[in-house]
Amino acid sequence: MLVSSAAALARTSPQALAQRAQPPALNGPLPPSIAALKSMTGQVRPVSNEERQARIEKARKLMAQYKIDAVVLSGGASSLYFANLQIGGSERLWALVIPLRNDPFLVCPAFEEDRARELLANTPFSNHADIRVWQEDESPYVRLIQGLKDRGISTGRIGIEETVKFVFADGIAHAGAPAFTVVSATPVTAGCRMIKDEHEIEFLRLAGHATLEVYEAVYKALKEGMTQRDVSALIQAGYARVGFPGEASLNIGEYTASPHGSRTPQTIREGTIIMLDDGCRVEGYTSDITRTFVLGKPSEKMVQVFEIVRRAQQAALKAARPGVPNEAVDAAARGVIVDAGYGPGFKYFTHRVGHGLGMEMHEWNYLVKNNMFGYDGNPTLQAGMVFSDEPGIYIRGEFGVRLEDDMHITADGAELLTPPSPSLEHPFG
């Protein structure tokens, strides 16, 4: 939940949004645990243009498979994934077009051409950039269609990336009709992005490690009487030390019974449940980790619920391997929770057990029956996929427990990219 797109903001927890609106500052010296954090930026190997070119070629293979003649991207994570290109101009169309044949090209407002050339300098096609500009009284959609025709594509199917505004997709459809048909590009963009290579796993592993380092440092600095704003300041200070952008939402006591928390001001008290959630970004790849713990001594019921959730998380991990239906992983975790008396169905475990993770905190595919938000009606796990593994039990008016780590599907099973939490009293071992 660390990207700036409208879709990502819509998925950000209310508490995290409130904290982002007024970035907190830490008063006084850094607590020793925060001050002890070291920069991790030296561990990063940036993505090369050769790697991005390979991603474009993989996209073209999928385009041929799904009979898509060109893909249109307009900002968001996919343009960064394929081209290291952050584009967008509110109501004015910026578009990166990847044709099935010939070189990609960019469509942008004419007055933005110089900036566009600067942006293209670090892309796989910087040496042969083709920029199709349009004046304020001209149609950008006509320019886009002409760019395809100049590449020998005079008819066919244009795939639109899912985050492209409807007004842009509609404009392209009208400009291209009847020779062109607009379709979803998700089989291509998801088909590429949901399978991570070893370099991407390296980013995700480092992001998870950095998040846990910050969480543990913050945990050691917590004191009774601290507010959410105090803790948010500690989080920001911690991520500044490790060198990666990040944030976390904090919820306390009865507010942990809502999966995404509450805007209500909250104060840490000894013996109450505390939940930290979210993550940080490494080269655009995000972690998503939740830790639930107690300062002081937890109640017997809290310990029992934590143990059920811990077993559910392990059940999901054990069930996950290539070829297994996505829904089977959710069923494994949900079965543990329901069998322990917290059922039926979604009564206490109110959300799916996991979502895809990569350049967006929520992306394809999803670990849930019917996979309602995916493009594939009957998906199965594949090696290279990464998901959150985050079962929870939420008891309204009392407390909630969620344990979340990031899970990588390997060739013969699955691994968590971060060590799981062992207990409420010792969340970091």
VOPAGU-2260 file (C-alpha; in pm, 1 decimal, decimal comma):
REM VOPAGU-2260
SITE   aa  ch    i         X         Y         Z
SITE  MET   A    0       0,0       0,0       0,0
SITE  LEU   A    1     290,6     225,0     -75,2
SITE  VAL   A    2     223,6     331,7    -434,0
SITE  SER   A    3      61,7     656,1    -536,4
SITE  SER   A    4    -201,7     527,9    -778,1
SITE  ALA   A    5    -569,0     576,7    -701,2
SITE  ALA   A    6    -623,1     200,8    -700,5
SITE  ALA   A    7    -353,4     152,2    -439,7
SITE  LEU   A    8    -486,7     434,6    -225,0
SITE  ALA   A    9    -828,0     272,3    -232,9
SITE  ARG   A   10    -675,7     -41,3     -83,7
SITE  THR   A   11    -484,7     141,2     189,7
SITE  SER   A   12    -615,9     105,1     542,7
SITE  PRO   A   13    -797,7     410,7     683,4
SITE  GLN   A   14    -543,2     442,5     963,3
SITE  ALA   A   15    -248,7     441,5     722,9
SITE  LEU   A   16    -420,5     708,5     510,8
SITE  ALA   A   17    -480,1     925,9     815,9
SITE  GLN   A   18    -118,7     891,6     921,7
SITE  ARG   A   19       5,7     966,5     568,2
SITE  ALA   A   20    -205,0    1283,8     548,7
SITE  GLN   A   21       2,8    1444,6     825,5
SITE  PRO   A   22     345,5    1280,4     840,1
SITE  PRO   A   23     447,8    1263,8    1205,7
SITE  ALA   A   24     782,6    1384,0    1330,4
SITE  LEU   A   25     976,5    1221,7    1611,6
SITE  ASN   A   26    1036,3    1454,4    1905,9
SITE  GLY   A   27    1363,3    1416,8    2090,0
SITE  PRO   A   28    1650,8    1173,6    2031,5
SITE  LEU   A   29    1606,5     842,6    1854,6
SITE  PRO   A   30    1538,0     547,9    2084,9
SITE  PRO   A   31    1843,3     318,1    2098,6
SITE  SER   A   32    1669,2      39,2    1904,6
SITE  ILE   A   33    1586,6     277,8    1617,7
SITE  ALA   A   34    1929,8     439,4    1622,2
SITE  ALA   A   35    2091,0      94,2    1593,8
SITE  LEU   A   36    1926,9      27,1    1254,3
SITE  LYS   A   37    2168,0      32,7     960,0
SITE  SER   A   38    2114,7     121,4     596,2
SITE  MET   A   39    2031,8    -175,7     373,0
SITE  THR   A   40    2043,8       8,2      41,8
SITE  GLY   A   41    2385,1    -136,6     -40,7
SITE  GLN   A   42    2223,9    -480,3     -75,8
SITE  VAL   A   43    2013,2    -372,3    -375,6
SITE  ARG   A   44    2096,5    -476,6    -733,7
SITE  PRO   A   45    1886,4    -254,7    -963,2
SITE  VAL   A   46    1686,4    -404,6   -1249,5
SITE  SER   A   47    1871,7    -370,1   -1578,9
SITE  ASN   A   48    1725,7    -263,9   -1911,7
SITE  GLU   A   49    1819,4    -608,8   -2044,4
SITE  GLU   A   50    1589,8    -762,8   -1782,3
SITE  ARG   A   51    1310,0    -525,7   -1879,7
SITE  GLN   A   52    1356,2    -608,1   -2246,4
SITE  ALA   A   53    1321,2    -976,6   -2156,1
SITE  ARG   A   54     994,3    -890,9   -1980,6
SITE  ILE   A   55     868,5    -720,2   -2296,8
SITE  GLU   A   56     954,9   -1028,9   -2501,3
SITE  LYS   A   57     768,1   -1248,8   -2253,9
SITE  ALA   A   58     470,2   -1014,0   -2285,6
SITE  ARG   A   59     480,3   -1053,7   -2663,2
SITE  LYS   A   60     466,7   -1432,0   -2632,9
SITE  LEU   A   61     155,9   -1397,9   -2418,8
SITE  MET   A   62      10,4   -1143,1   -2661,9
SITE  ALA   A   63      48,0   -1395,6   -2942,5
SITE  GLN   A   64    -110,0   -1666,2   -2724,5
SITE  TYR   A   65    -412,3   -1449,9   -2639,0
SITE  LYS   A   66    -433,0   -1292,3   -2987,2
SITE  ILE   A   67    -363,2    -937,1   -2865,7
SITE  ASP   A   68    -191,8    -711,5   -3118,6
SITE  ALA   A   69     -82,3    -432,8   -2883,4
SITE  VAL   A   70     -94,1    -349,0   -2513,6
SITE  VAL   A   71    -158,7       1,6   -2381,4
SITE  LEU   A   72     -22,4     106,7   -2041,1
SITE  SER   A   73     -96,6     443,2   -1884,0
SITE  GLY   A   74      95,7     481,7   -1559,6
SITE  GLY   A   75      90,3     249,9   -1260,8
SITE  ALA   A   76     312,2     -44,6   -1178,7
SITE  SER   A   77     309,2    -212,9   -1520,2
SITE  SER   A   78     483,2      72,9   -1702,4
SITE  LEU   A   79     752,7      63,5   -1432,0
SITE  TYR   A   80     777,8    -315,4   -1459,9
SITE  PHE   A   81     827,5    -320,7   -1835,9
SITE  ALA   A   82    1005,6       8,8   -1896,7
SITE  ASN   A   83    1112,5     183,2   -1573,5
SITE  LEU   A   84     868,1     450,8   -1682,5
SITE  GLN   A   85     647,2     648,1   -1444,8
SITE  ILE   A   86     396,7     829,8   -1662,4
SITE  GLY   A   87      66,3    1005,6   -1620,7
SITE  GLY   A   88     -96,4    1341,3   -1675,5
SITE  SER   A   89    -434,7    1348,1   -1502,3
SITE  GLU   A   90    -697,2    1402,9   -1774,0
SITE  ARG   A   91    -434,4    1416,0   -2049,7
SITE  LEU   A   92    -340,7    1082,6   -2203,7
SITE  TRP   A   93       9,6     949,4   -2158,6
SITE  ALA   A   94      40,2     596,8   -2292,5
SITE  LEU   A   95     315,1     343,2   -2341,6
SITE  VAL   A   96     216,5     115,7   -2630,6
SITE  ILE   A   97     381,9    -223,5   -2670,1
SITE  PRO   A   98     297,4    -370,6   -3011,6
SITE  LEU   A   99     318,5    -739,4   -3088,2
SITE  ARG   A  100     559,2    -648,2   -3366,1
SITE  ASN   A  101     811,5    -361,9   -3384,8
SITE  ASP   A  102     925,5    -119,0   -3115,3
SITE  PRO   A  103     715,7      29,7   -2832,8
SITE  PHE   A  104     620,3     396,7   -2854,3
SITE  LEU   A  105     497,6     670,6   -2622,9
SITE  VAL   A  106     197,2     900,1   -2665,2
SITE  CYS   A  107     201,9    1225,4   -2467,5
SITE  PRO   A  108      95,9    1592,2   -2481,5
SITE  ALA   A  109     316,1    1799,4   -2711,2
SITE  PHE   A  110     419,2    2041,4   -2435,7
SITE  GLU   A  111     549,9    1742,2   -2235,3
SITE  GLU   A  112     782,9    1610,3   -2507,4
SITE  ASP   A  113    1104,7    1728,2   -2342,6
SITE  ARG   A  114    1004,6    1570,7   -2012,1
SITE  ALA   A  115     904,9    1252,9   -2193,9
SITE  ARG   A  116    1252,7    1227,5   -2350,4
SITE  GLU   A  117    1407,7    1264,9   -2005,2
SITE  LEU   A  118    1186,1     985,0   -1874,5
SITE  LEU   A  119    1273,9     759,7   -2167,8
SITE  ALA   A  120    1648,0     799,5   -2103,4
SITE  ASN   A  121    1646,8     510,0   -1854,9
SITE  THR   A  122    1425,6     270,9   -2048,7
SITE  PRO   A  123    1503,2     -32,0   -2269,6
SITE  PHE   A  124    1429,1     172,7   -2583,3
SITE  SER   A  125    1607,0     499,0   -2496,8
SITE  ASN   A  126    1819,4     485,3   -2812,1
SITE  HIS   A  127    1524,4     451,7   -3047,5
SITE  ALA   A  128    1244,2     631,2   -2865,7
SITE  ASP   A  129     937,9     710,7   -3073,5
SITE  ILE   A  130     719,8     979,8   -2913,0
SITE  ARG   A  131     382,4    1057,3   -3070,0
SITE  VAL   A  132     275,4    1399,9   -2943,9
SITE  TRP   A  133     -65,7    1562,2   -2959,4
SITE  GLN   A  134    -165,0    1926,5   -2925,8
SITE  GLU   A  135    -435,8    2037,6   -2685,6
SITE  ASP   A  136    -690,7    2066,4   -2968,0
SITE  GLU   A  137    -605,3    1724,3   -3116,8
SITE  SER   A  138    -703,4    1365,6   -3032,8
SITE  PRO   A  139    -437,0    1156,1   -2854,2
SITE  TYR   A  140    -631,9     845,4   -2951,5
SITE  VAL   A  141    -589,6     912,8   -3323,1
SITE  ARG   A  142    -215,3     948,9   -3261,8
SITE  LEU   A  143    -209,3     613,8   -3083,2
SITE  ILE   A  144    -395,4     431,2   -3359,8
SITE  GLN   A  145    -169,2     589,5   -3622,7
SITE  GLY   A  146     135,4     467,2   -3428,4
SITE  LEU   A  147       5,1     112,0   -3460,6
SITE  LYS   A  148     -67,4     151,5   -3830,7
SITE  ASP   A  149     284,5     284,4   -3887,6
SITE  ARG   A  150     406,6     -44,7   -3738,1
SITE  GLY   A  151     202,4    -250,1   -3981,1
SITE  ILE   A  152     -86,4    -317,0   -3741,8
SITE  SER   A  153    -397,6    -189,1   -3919,3
SITE  THR   A  154    -652,4    -413,9   -3750,9
SITE  GLY   A  155    -680,4    -640,0   -3448,9
SITE  ARG   A  156    -720,4    -639,8   -3071,8
SITE  ILE   A  157    -580,1    -371,1   -2841,6
SITE  GLY   A  158    -526,7    -482,9   -2483,0
SITE  ILE   A  159    -591,0    -214,8   -2220,4
SITE  GLU   A  160    -413,4    -248,3   -1884,4
SITE  GLU   A  161    -666,4    -265,5   -1601,8
SITE  THR   A  162    -569,6      61,0   -1430,1
SITE  VAL   A  163    -617,0     272,3   -1746,1
SITE  LYS   A  164    -898,7     523,6   -1699,3
SITE  PHE   A  165   -1225,1     438,6   -1871,4
SITE  VAL   A  166   -1222,0     770,1   -2058,8
SITE  PHE   A  167    -889,4     669,9   -2218,5
SITE  ALA   A  168   -1001,2     315,4   -2301,0
SITE  ASP   A  169   -1325,6     449,5   -2447,9
SITE  GLY   A  170   -1138,7     706,0   -2655,4
SITE  ILE   A  171    -905,9     440,9   -2797,2
SITE  ALA   A  172   -1201,8     215,4   -2875,7
SITE  HIS   A  173   -1381,8     487,7   -3070,8
SITE  ALA   A  174   -1069,9     601,4   -3255,6
SITE  GLY   A  175    -987,0     245,6   -3359,6
SITE  ALA   A  176   -1334,6     126,5   -3455,6
SITE  PRO   A  177   -1425,0     -73,3   -3652,4
SITE  ALA   A  178   -1079,1    -206,3   -3741,2
SITE  PHE   A  179    -966,5    -246,3   -3381,0
SITE  THR   A  180   -1135,9    -401,8   -3079,2
SITE  VAL   A  181   -1045,5    -307,9   -2722,7
SITE  VAL   A  182    -995,3    -601,2   -2481,9
SITE  SER   A  183    -840,7    -658,8   -2140,3
SITE  ALA   A  184    -460,3    -678,6   -2124,1
SITE  THR   A  185    -468,0    -856,5   -1788,0
SITE  PRO   A  186    -375,7   -1199,1   -1932,4
SITE  VAL   A  187     -53,7   -1034,9   -2052,2
SITE  THR   A  188      30,0    -801,2   -1763,9
SITE  ALA   A  189     -72,8   -1050,2   -1495,2
SITE  GLY   A  190      79,1   -1336,0   -1690,6
SITE  CYS   A  191     415,8   -1161,0   -1671,4
SITE  ARG   A  192     406,8    -993,9   -1331,6
SITE  MET   A  193     257,6   -1270,3   -1117,0
SITE  ILE   A  194     553,5   -1503,2   -1187,9
SITE  LYS   A  195     861,9   -1357,0   -1019,5
SITE  ASP   A  196    1218,5   -1436,1   -1118,0
SITE  GLU   A  197    1502,0   -1474,6    -867,9
SITE  HIS   A  198    1593,7   -1106,4    -887,7
SITE  GLU   A  199    1238,6   -1006,3    -796,6
SITE  ILE   A  200    1234,3   -1257,9    -509,4
SITE  GLU   A  201    1557,8   -1098,1    -390,7
SITE  PHE   A  202    1383,2    -758,6    -371,1
SITE  LEU   A  203    1083,5    -903,6    -189,2
SITE  ARG   A  204    1300,3   -1094,4      56,3
SITE  LEU   A  205    1501,8    -781,4     135,2
SITE  ALA   A  206    1184,1    -572,6     174,8
SITE  GLY   A  207    1047,6    -828,1     420,6
SITE  HIS   A  208    1372,3    -837,9     613,7
SITE  ALA   A  209    1383,1    -457,8     634,1
SITE  THR   A  210    1022,8    -444,9     753,9
SITE  LEU   A  211    1086,2    -695,3    1032,7
SITE  GLU   A  212    1400,7    -508,1    1138,6
SITE  VAL   A  213    1200,1    -186,7    1167,8
SITE  TYR   A  214     906,1    -357,1    1340,1
SITE  GLU   A  215    1134,8    -513,1    1600,1
SITE  ALA   A  216    1313,1    -183,4    1664,2
SITE  VAL   A  217     977,7      -9,1    1706,7
SITE  TYR   A  218     852,9    -288,1    1934,2
SITE  LYS   A  219    1153,3    -238,9    2162,8
SITE  ALA   A  220    1083,4     134,8    2176,8
SITE  LEU   A  221     711,6     109,6    2263,0
SITE  LYS   A  222     588,3     238,9    2596,1
SITE  GLU   A  223     252,7     254,4    2766,1
SITE  GLY   A  224      74,9     579,5    2684,9
SITE  MET   A  225     207,3     607,6    2328,1
SITE  THR   A  226     -47,4     697,1    2060,5
SITE  GLN   A  227     -76,2     581,0    1700,4
SITE  ARG   A  228      92,7     902,9    1591,9
SITE  ASP   A  229     385,7     839,3    1824,9
SITE  VAL   A  230     431,7     491,1    1680,8
SITE  SER   A  231     397,7     616,5    1323,8
SITE  ALA   A  232     684,2     857,5    1392,8
SITE  LEU   A  233     895,3     565,5    1514,4
SITE  ILE   A  234     810,4     369,2    1198,9
SITE  GLN   A  235     909,7     658,4     972,5
SITE  ALA   A  236    1234,5     706,7    1165,0
SITE  GLY   A  237    1308,2     334,9    1135,8
SITE  TYR   A  238    1256,6     321,9     760,3
SITE  ALA   A  239    1467,6     635,2     720,5
SITE  ARG   A  240    1749,6     446,6     893,6
SITE  VAL   A  241    1728,5     135,9     671,2
SITE  GLY   A  242    1688,4     352,4     359,8
SITE  PHE   A  243    1359,6     228,4     212,1
SITE  PRO   A  244    1023,3     408,4     193,4
SITE  GLY   A  245     763,2     245,6     415,5
SITE  GLU   A  246     481,4     292,7     659,2
SITE  ALA   A  247     265,9      96,3     900,7
SITE  SER   A  248     -77,9     124,1    1051,1
SITE  LEU   A  249    -119,2      59,8    1422,3
SITE  ASN   A  250    -434,1     -57,2    1596,4
SITE  ILE   A  251    -487,0    -135,7    1960,8
SITE  GLY   A  252    -729,7    -339,7    2170,3
SITE  GLU   A  253   -1084,0    -373,3    2035,1
SITE  TYR   A  254    -984,0    -193,5    1713,2
SITE  THR   A  255    -767,2    -491,2    1612,9
SITE  ALA   A  256   -1097,1    -676,7    1558,6
SITE  SER   A  257   -1138,2    -477,3    1234,6
SITE  PRO   A  258    -890,6    -611,1     975,1
SITE  HIS   A  259    -801,2    -262,0     847,8
SITE  GLY   A  260    -842,4     -92,1    1182,9
SITE  SER   A  261   -1001,9     238,3    1273,5
SITE  ARG   A  262    -933,1     610,6    1256,6
SITE  THR   A  263   -1031,7     637,5    1622,2
SITE  PRO   A  264    -744,6     774,9    1835,2
SITE  GLN   A  265    -591,1     493,3    2036,5
SITE  THR   A  266    -338,6     468,0    2317,6
SITE  ILE   A  267    -117,0     174,7    2413,6
SITE  ARG   A  268    -201,7      15,6    2747,4
SITE  GLU   A  269     -26,3    -275,9    2912,2
SITE  GLY   A  270    -195,1    -607,6    2843,3
SITE  THR   A  271    -384,1    -495,5    2530,7
SITE  ILE   A  272    -344,1    -646,4    2184,2
SITE  ILE   A  273    -140,5    -435,1    1939,1
SITE  MET   A  274    -134,7    -490,6    1560,1
SITE  LEU   A  275     121,5    -347,0    1314,8
SITE  ASP   A  276      56,7    -385,3     940,4
SITE  ASP   A  277     198,2    -280,3     599,3
SITE  GLY   A  278     556,2    -274,1     469,7
SITE  CYS   A  279     824,5    -102,1     262,8
SITE  ARG   A  280     950,7     -87,9     -96,6
SITE  VAL   A  281    1276,0    -208,2    -247,0
SITE  GLU   A  282    1319,3    -112,2    -615,8
SITE  GLY   A  283     940,8     -87,1    -638,8
SITE  TYR   A  284     872,4    -427,9    -477,9
SITE  THR   A  285     672,9    -421,5    -157,1
SITE  SER   A  286     658,1    -629,7     157,1
SITE  ASP   A  287     330,4    -675,1     345,7
SITE  ILE   A  288     372,1    -801,2     701,3
SITE  THR   A  289     150,6    -799,5    1010,6
SITE  ARG   A  290     263,8    -859,6    1365,0
SITE  THR   A  291      21,8    -891,3    1656,7
SITE  PHE   A  292     158,0    -875,6    2009,8
SITE  VAL   A  293      99,6    -761,9    2366,4
SITE  LEU   A  294     306,4    -538,1    2590,3
SITE  GLY   A  295     295,0    -716,5    2922,9
SITE  LYS   A  296      99,8   -1033,8    2987,8
SITE  PRO   A  297    -172,7   -1149,0    2743,7
SITE  SER   A  298    -494,5   -1311,0    2859,3
SITE  GLU   A  299    -543,8   -1685,1    2823,6
SITE  LYS   A  300    -797,8   -1626,3    2544,7
SITE  MET   A  301    -552,4   -1408,1    2353,6
SITE  VAL   A  302    -289,5   -1682,2    2374,4
SITE  GLN   A  303    -538,2   -1946,1    2255,0
SITE  VAL   A  304    -650,9   -1736,0    1959,4
SITE  PHE   A  305    -290,9   -1655,4    1863,5
SITE  GLU   A  306    -204,5   -2025,0    1863,3
SITE  ILE   A  307    -500,9   -2106,8    1636,6
SITE  VAL   A  308    -398,2   -1835,2    1390,3
SITE  ARG   A  309     -35,0   -1950,9    1402,9
SITE  ARG   A  310    -143,9   -2305,6    1312,6
SITE  ALA   A  311    -365,0   -2172,0    1033,2
SITE  GLN   A  312     -73,2   -1981,4     883,3
SITE  GLN   A  313     138,6   -2296,9     889,3
SITE  ALA   A  314    -146,5   -2497,7     734,4
SITE  ALA   A  315    -163,0   -2255,5     441,2
SITE  LEU   A  316     213,9   -2277,5     394,5
SITE  LYS   A  317     205,5   -2657,6     401,2
SITE  ALA   A  318     -79,7   -2671,6     147,0
SITE  ALA   A  319      88,6   -2436,2    -101,3
SITE  ARG   A  320     284,9   -2590,0    -389,5
SITE  PRO   A  321     277,7   -2575,2    -771,5
SITE  GLY   A  322     -35,1   -2724,3    -926,6
SITE  VAL   A  323    -254,1   -2680,5    -617,9
SITE  PRO   A  324    -573,0   -2476,3    -671,3
SITE  ASN   A  325    -552,9   -2131,5    -512,6
SITE  GLU   A  326    -867,4   -2197,1    -310,9
SITE  ALA   A  327    -711,2   -2503,3    -144,5
SITE  VAL   A  328    -464,8   -2280,5      42,3
SITE  ASP   A  329    -746,3   -2067,6     180,9
SITE  ALA   A  330    -940,8   -2382,1     270,0
SITE  ALA   A  331    -645,4   -2525,6     462,6
SITE  ALA   A  332    -610,0   -2217,9     682,8
SITE  ARG   A  333    -985,1   -2165,5     718,8
SITE  GLY   A  334   -1033,2   -2528,1     818,7
SITE  VAL   A  335    -799,4   -2487,8    1115,6
SITE  ILE   A  336    -987,4   -2179,5    1234,7
SITE  VAL   A  337   -1336,5   -2324,1    1185,1
SITE  ASP   A  338   -1241,7   -2654,0    1351,1
SITE  ALA   A  339   -1121,2   -2455,1    1652,2
SITE  GLY   A  340   -1468,1   -2306,7    1694,2
SITE  TYR   A  341   -1430,1   -1978,5    1504,9
SITE  GLY   A  342   -1669,4   -2043,5    1219,0
SITE  PRO   A  343   -1851,3   -2102,0    1002,6
SITE  GLY   A  344   -1697,2   -1963,2     686,8
SITE  PHE   A  345   -1603,7   -1597,1     712,2
SITE  LYS   A  346   -1769,6   -1525,3    1048,7
SITE  TYR   A  347   -1445,3   -1468,4    1241,6
SITE  PHE   A  348   -1186,5   -1511,8     967,4
SITE  THR   A  349   -1343,5   -1238,4     757,9
SITE  HIS   A  350   -1111,4   -1215,8     455,5
SITE  ARG   A  351    -920,0   -1441,1     214,7
SITE  VAL   A  352    -598,3   -1596,8     338,6
SITE  GLY   A  353    -378,7   -1421,6      85,1
SITE  HIS   A  354    -328,2   -1193,4    -211,9
SITE  GLY   A  355     -59,7   -1171,1    -475,0
SITE  LEU   A  356     234,5    -946,8    -395,0
SITE  GLY   A  357     496,4    -772,7    -605,8
SITE  MET   A  358     511,4    -418,5    -741,4
SITE  GLU   A  359     169,0    -365,1    -589,6
SITE  MET   A  360      72,6    -467,1    -239,9
SITE  HIS   A  361    -236,8    -640,5    -380,8
SITE  GLU   A  362    -199,2    -798,8    -724,4
SITE  TRP   A  363    -278,8   -1124,0    -905,4
SITE  ASN   A  364    -352,4   -1397,4    -804,1
SITE  TYR   A  365    -564,2   -1444,2    -490,6
SITE  LEU   A  366    -588,9   -1728,6    -242,3
SITE  VAL   A  367    -963,6   -1766,6    -211,0
SITE  LYS   A  368   -1248,7   -1972,6    -348,4
SITE  ASN   A  369   -1363,1   -1849,5    -692,6
SITE  ASN   A  370   -1068,4   -1604,8    -709,7
SITE  MET   A  371   -1320,6   -1324,7    -761,3
SITE  PHE   A  372   -1064,6   -1053,1    -836,0
SITE  GLY   A  373    -842,4   -1246,6   -1074,0
SITE  TYR   A  374    -863,3   -1292,2   -1450,1
SITE  ASP   A  375    -842,7   -1671,8   -1438,5
SITE  GLY   A  376   -1155,5   -1848,5   -1319,0
SITE  ASN   A  377    -975,4   -2166,6   -1209,1
SITE  PRO   A  378    -622,5   -2068,0   -1111,4
SITE  THR   A  379    -357,6   -2295,1    -969,1
SITE  LEU   A  380     -32,2   -2207,9    -799,6
SITE  GLN   A  381     283,6   -2179,2   -1007,8
SITE  ALA   A  382     647,6   -2160,8    -905,4
SITE  GLY   A  383     755,8   -1799,9    -875,8
SITE  MET   A  384     427,2   -1666,2    -741,6
SITE  VAL   A  385     436,4   -1466,4    -418,2
SITE  PHE   A  386     142,0   -1419,7    -182,8
SITE  SER   A  387      66,5   -1290,3     160,1
SITE  ASP   A  388     -12,1   -1568,7     408,5
SITE  GLU   A  389    -234,5   -1385,5     655,7
SITE  PRO   A  390    -502,7   -1575,4     845,4
SITE  GLY   A  391    -679,6   -1394,2    1126,7
SITE  ILE   A  392    -949,9   -1421,4    1389,3
SITE  TYR   A  393   -1147,8   -1105,6    1466,8
SITE  ILE   A  394   -1376,0   -1100,9    1773,0
SITE  ARG   A  395   -1584,9    -784,5    1765,2
SITE  GLY   A  396   -1578,0    -579,5    2081,8
SITE  GLU   A  397   -1275,6    -770,5    2212,3
SITE  PHE   A  398    -966,6    -807,5    1991,6
SITE  GLY   A  399    -826,2    -954,9    1671,9
SITE  VAL   A  400    -514,8   -1153,1    1585,7
SITE  ARG   A  401    -360,3   -1160,0    1238,3
SITE  LEU   A  402     -25,2   -1307,5    1141,7
SITE  GLU   A  403     103,6   -1212,0     798,5
SITE  ASP   A  404     422,1   -1310,0     620,8
SITE  ASP   A  405     507,8   -1317,9     251,3
SITE  MET   A  406     503,5   -1662,5      89,0
SITE  HIS   A  407     705,2   -1767,7    -218,1
SITE  ILE   A  408     590,0   -2067,3    -421,6
SITE  THR   A  409     901,0   -2274,4    -496,3
SITE  ALA   A  410     953,7   -2560,0    -741,8
SITE  ASP   A  411     831,1   -2820,6    -494,2
SITE  GLY   A  412     649,3   -2635,2    -216,2
SITE  ALA   A  413     650,8   -2292,7     -53,5
SITE  GLU   A  414     861,2   -2082,1     181,9
SITE  LEU   A  415     797,1   -1777,0     394,9
SITE  LEU   A  416    1032,0   -1492,1     306,7
SITE  THR   A  417    1033,0   -1382,7     671,7
SITE  PRO   A  418    1048,3   -1585,7     996,2
SITE  PRO   A  419     696,3   -1628,5    1140,7
SITE  SER   A  420     600,2   -1481,8    1476,3
SITE  PRO   A  421     638,5   -1733,9    1762,5
SITE  SER   A  422     418,6   -1572,6    2030,6
SITE  LEU   A  423     228,3   -1267,2    2152,1
SITE  GLU   A  424     489,9   -1193,4    2418,1
SITE  HIS   A  425     792,9   -1252,6    2195,4
SITE  PRO   A  426     677,0   -1159,5    1841,8
SITE  PHE   A  427    1031,0   -1152,8    1702,1
SITE  GLY   A  428    1168,6   -1461,8    1873,0
